[in-house]
Amino acid sequence: MRIPNFDMDALRSFAAGLESGSFAQAADRLGRSTSAISAQLHKLEEQAGTALVMKAGRGLRPTEAGEILLGYARRILALNDEAAAALRGADLEGWLRVGLQQDFGEAVLTEVLGRFARSHPRVRIEGRVDRNADLIERVRDGRLDLALAWDDGSAPPRAERRASVPLCWIGSNNNAPVAPSAEAPLPLVALEAPCVLRSLGCEALDRAGIAWRMAFVSPSVAGLWAATSAGLGVALRTPIGCPATCRCLDPGTQGLPELPKLDLLLLHGSSTATPVVTHMAEILRAAVQDACKMW
């Protein structure tokens, strides 16, 4: 049996189509026409010798074979992109200081900085996971070259909006939701002030006339998730990094106010970016797009 050599562009279209849910959205994401995406998927199915996707309402979902190939496609594409980045930046050297908000620390920091370090061994990297306000201050003071932070209205001039992420009320999977009542204030789990998400949550409750109390305060997101998982109260966060022991609550059924979306910013510390900083900014943009693609 002849082993097929899967086409890289076809694999990319296949993965984008399933991740975005439609050919049209995949075309927008990849900067191609819908017909081109469809043709590449057809080519990939010919190479695989089986159907890889099926219609699911207005969207797409993988067949059993497609589910298997999707996992391999992501690994193949990641390795391809890492190799391309290594060749493009083989001569890069210098110093790079990157900061990430705590929600992205575990999900993005190790993968992104690890990949960058392997591709650019002559670049000295300093990574930092910190509170939102501290990241903004460090970028403004020139102590960070790049940072991912939530938009709290105080961002420095060189900031680009990379995503708009929904906020949600989050409770424990193992305990009954703590609904507000006239008899008892709603127990909240939050980070220490200042915290833009904490402020937004308290303001939303105040506008709705819902009494609340601060049941647990943590300096870290890890502590916040632990307290929420234990059922000590309700947290207000984005779905990013939400552990399996917690779940987003439906405001309508829980008597909680609706919440807005929050912009995620890529902050630049200098108007004159070095090639190292420019390259890392490209990688962070792609990482944010991947982490936030469902919203």
Summary of the structure (lengths in Angstrom):
residues: 295
radius of gyration: 21.9
end to end distance: 42.1
largest distance: 71.7
contacts: 931
relative contact order: 0.14
helix: 44%
strand: 24%
